[in-house]
Amino acid sequence: MKKRVILGMSGGVDSSVSALLLKETGYEVIGLFMKNWDEKDEFGVCTATEDAEDARRVANQLDIPFYTINFEKEYWDRVFTYFLDEYNKGRTPNPDVMCNQEIKFNAFLDYALKLEADYIAMGHYAQVQERSGNYYLLRGKDKNKDQSYFLSRIGQQALSRTMFPIGHLEKKEVRKLAEKNNLYTAKKKDSTGICFIGERDFDEFLDRYLLTKEGDIIDVEGNKLGKHTGLIHYTLGQRRGIGIGGIGTGEPWFVAGKNLKKNILYVAQGENHPALYSVSLIGESPSWILEEAPNMPLKCTAKFRYRQSDIPVTVDILEDGNLHIKYDEPVKAVTPGQVAVLYKDEICLGGSIIKSIEPLDNKYEYLNEG
């Protein structure tokens, strides 16, 4: 009897080729499109509807059953409210990480198990490996597309039931397979932007859901330089869109800190200004792939944002359960609200939400207050 795999189909080339490979391997494949967000873009088009139709066309080509499931309420309750709360705290969240934790490998998995699935599958560039009864998350073969960062809060129950059919392939190979098999999505471009916002104006989107208030832009020496449009529109290390070009030495300005209580945006001039660097961070809500912490102190590498090169670090657990992650060398623009993901070579160990950072120079500690 064939093993049943329920595949999350997004309407893109990656999940389309995943469906192809699963069927060729001999699984009973069922395609399932998750409708997480219902909103039209500025042209009056709901991209979710278009993506669902693309996924349906591929399912028809491959002669596999296809259904849609509405997770809008779950997404709003578990991901979008978190997203808004983080911005209200002055932080910069990563909703894609939370979407994987709460929707794709939680609500989706629960639904699939009710349909008597043996496994779920996703078109992510990552790999699962079983060793002595434990399930490990490994980076995808394509280092430029590796998505293990976004999967760092997935636990053993989900991983034991998960397949990543294209994790061992590079993107160019996935495209070739799609073209060779004349899949409808073979030439469809990759989606960009945050999972539910897409490629629309991000500031305009935030303004619709959160109150913004104009405030002062002050440099790290205490000089008032102008006005910001609302702290939610800025993130640490940001260069573009600050609106104070031409002041000072002529070098670019960067966001160095935010004070919510005083509604101040702090900036520093020059890409190597010491105010932009930190030497360690505190990570809250740690989550481990093996569901228990490794032996501490832990020497490993970390990423503090997607596509960042690996950074050598030493990790320890504090009395309150938070992680203290110390970098071997100072790092620029480590951002509260983002996820610090830990690796041991090709294995993703897990990670935590960045709560605060320790500046390179103690005189800039105030930048991390409020």
N, C-alpha and C positions, 0 to 999 in steps of 0.2 A: 504494500500500500504506500502510495506516494506521501511524503511529508508535505504538510500544508504551510505555505509561507505567505503572510500578508505583507505586501510591499507598500510603503508610503510613496505614492506617485505625485510628484509636484508639478508635472507638465514640462519638466526640463529634460535635457539630454541625459543627465547622470542617472536619474531614476528610470528613464526609459531603457537605457542599456542594462541597468540592474535587472529589470523585468526580463529582458532578452536572455541574459546569462542564467538567471534562475530557471527559466523554462527549458533552456538547452541542457541544463544539468539534470533535469527530470523532476523538479518539484512541481507540486500543484500550486500555482501562483494566483493570488487574488490581488488586484490593484485597488488601493484605497486612497482617495484624495481627501486631505484634511482641509476643511474650510474654517480658518481661524479668525478671519477678519473680513468684515463686510463694509467696504467703502469704495466709492468711485473716485477716480483720479480727476485732475482738472479738466479732462476732456469728456467726463461723464462715463468713463469706461471702468468697470470692475475687473481688475486684472485677475482676480481669483477665478472669475467665470471663464476668462480666456484660458487660463492655465488648466482648469479642470477639463475644458474641451480638448486641449492638446493632449492631456493625459489619457482621456477617453479614446482619442484617435489611435494612440499608440497601443492601448489595450486591445482595441479592435483589430489592429494589424497583427498582433501576436496571439489573438484569439484567447484572451484571458478575461475572466469576469472583472468588472470594474464598478465600484460604488463610491459615493461621496459620504463623508461623515461631518457633521457640524460640531466643531469644538469652540464656537465663538464664546459661549459663556465661560467655559473652563479657561480659555485664553485670557479673557478679560479679568477673571477672578485671580488667576495664578501668575500671569505674566504682565499684563498691561498695568494693573494696579501697582505691582512691584516697580515697574518702569517709572510710573509717575511719582511714586513715593521717593524713589532714589533721586530723581531730579529735584524734588522739593527739599531734600536734604543737602542739595548742592553737589551731589555726586553725579558721575557719568556711568549709568548702568550698561550692562551687556544683555539685552533681552534675548538674543539668540541662544546664549548659554542656558538661560532660564526656560526658554521654550523647549529645548531638548530635555531638560530635567523634568519639567512638569507636563508637557504635552506629548511630544513624540515618543518618549520612552517611559511614559507613565499612563496618561489617559489613552493614548493610542494602543499601548501594550495591553491595558486592561480590556479594551474593546476587542482586540484581536484574540485574546484568550477566550473571550465569550463566544467567539466564532470558531473555537476549537483549533486555533492555529498552533502549529508546533514551533514556528519562529516568526518574528517580524524581520523586515529588511528595510534598509534606507540607502539612498544613493550618496552616502558620505564617503569622503576620502579618508578612511581610517580602517583599522583591522582589529579583529578579536582573536585572541589565542587562548586556548585552554591548557592549563598546566596543573596536573595533580588536583583536579577539581576546582581550581580557581580560574577565573576568567580575567584576562588582562586586556587592556586597551592599548593598542600600538598605533604609532603614526602611520598615515597612508604612505604608499610608495612614492607618490608624487609630492615632493617636498614643497613645491609651490602651491599645492592645493590641499595639503594636509589639514584636516578639520578636527583633529583630536582635541585641540584647544576648546572647541565648542561642546565637546562631549565629556569634559572633565568631571562633571557632577553626576555621571551615570553609575549606578551601583551594580552589584553582582546579579540580582534577579533579572534586571533588564539585559545585561550583557550576555547572560547564559542563554537568552532567547533571541539574540540579535545577530543578523548577518549584514555585512557590508560588501556586496558582491563586486564592487569596482575598487575596493581599497587596495588591491594589489596591482592596479593599473595606473598609468599616467593619463592625464586628460587627453593628450593627443591620440592615445590608443582608444579611449572611450569614443571620441569623435569619429575615428575611423570605423569602429564597429557599428556605430549608428548609421554612417553613410553606406557602408557595405550592405547593411540589411534594410536600407531605404526607410529608416524610421522617420516618422513625421517631424520629430524634433531635432533631427540631425544637425541642422544649421541654426537652430534657435540660440540666440546669445544668452550667456549666463546672466542671471538676475544679480543685481547689486543693491546695496543699501540695507538698512535694518529690515528684518523679516516682514513686518507688517506695514512699514512706511514706504518701502521701495525706493524709487528714485525721485520722489517729489521733494519740494522745499522743506527741509527739516525744521528750520526755525518757525516757519508758518504753521507746521503741524503742531509743534509744542505750544505755540501761542493759543491754539484752539482748546487745549486741555488744561493749561497751567497759567496762573496769573503771573505776569511779569511786571517788574517795576524798574524804571530807569534809576541808575545810581552812578557814583563816581568811579572813574578809572584813575588809580594812583600807582605810581611806580614804586619799586621796593626801597627807594630812598625817601619816599614820603611826598613826592610832588604830584599835584593833581594835574592830569593830562587831558581829561575829557569826560564824556558820559558813555556808559554802557547801556544796552537796550534790555537788560534783564539777565541775571547770572545764569539762568538755565541755558542760555545760548552759547556758553563758553566752557571749554574744558582745558585742563592743565596741559601746557605745551602747545596750545593752539597758536598759530601764527596769522592765518588769514581771517579777515572779517572783524578785526578789533577796531579799526577805524581811526588809528592815530599815527599813520605813516607820515614821514617827513619831519618828525620831532626828534631832537637829540642828535646823535652821531650819524644818523642815516641808516644804521643797521636795523634789521627787522625787530619788532616787538613780539614778545611771547607772553601768554597767560602764565603767571607764576603762582596765583592763589586766589581764593574766593572767600569772603567773609559774609555769611548770610545775615548775621545779626546787624551788621553795619551796612550791608548791601554794597560792599566795595569789591571791585575787580582789581587785583594787583597784577602788574605787568613788569617785565624785565627786558632790557634791551641787549640784543646780541645772543646768538644761538648757543653760546657756551657760558652764559651767565651762571654763576654758582647757585643762584636762587632757583634755577630750573632743575637742579640735581638733588637726588636723595641717596642715602646709603643703606636704608633698610625700610621695611614696612611691617605693619600689623595687619594680619589677615583674619577676618572673622568667618564664622560659619564654614569651617573646613569640611571638605567632603573627600573621602578616599575611595578609589576604585575598588580596592579590596575590602573596604568598609571597616578597616582598622588602621590606625596610624602606624607607619614604619618606625623602626628604632630611631631615637633621637639622641644627639643632634644628627641631622641628615645632610650629607653633602650631595647635591644634585644640581640640576639646572632648572631655570624657570622662564616662562614667558609672561609678560604683564599686559600684552595685547597681541592680537592675531597678527601673524606674519613677522613678529619680532624675532630676531636671532636669539638663540638660547643664551641665557645669562647664568654663569656659575653662582650658586648661592649656598648658604648654610641655613637650615631650618630648625627651629626649636618650638616646643609647645609651652605656652605660658600657663600660669596657674588657672586663669579664667577660661582656658580651652582654646584661646586664639593662637594663631601662629606668629612667630617672629621670624621674618625672612630677611637675612642680611646678605647683601650682594658683595661679591669679591671686589668689584669696582663700582664707583658711583654711576647711577643710571639717570637719564634725563626723562622727565615728564611721566613718571609713574603716577597713575590717576586713581584716586579713591572711587569705588563703585565698579571698577573693572575687575577682572578675575586674574589672580596670580595662579598660573597652572604649572605644576611641578612634573619634571621628567627625570627618569634614570635611563639614559641612552634612548632607545626607541620606545620605551614603556612610559605611558602617561600614568602618573601616580595618583593624581587628583588635584585639588586646588582649593582656594578660598577667595572670598570677596575682599578686595583691598579696602581696609577701614581708614588707615592713616599712614603717613610716611614720615620718616625721620630725615630732615634736610641735611645736606652736606655741611652747611654752616649753621650753627645753632642760632645765630642772630636772625635767621629767617624762619624760626619756629612759628612765629605769629601768622605766617602765610597758611598754616594748616589748622588754624583756629576758626571757631564760629561756624 
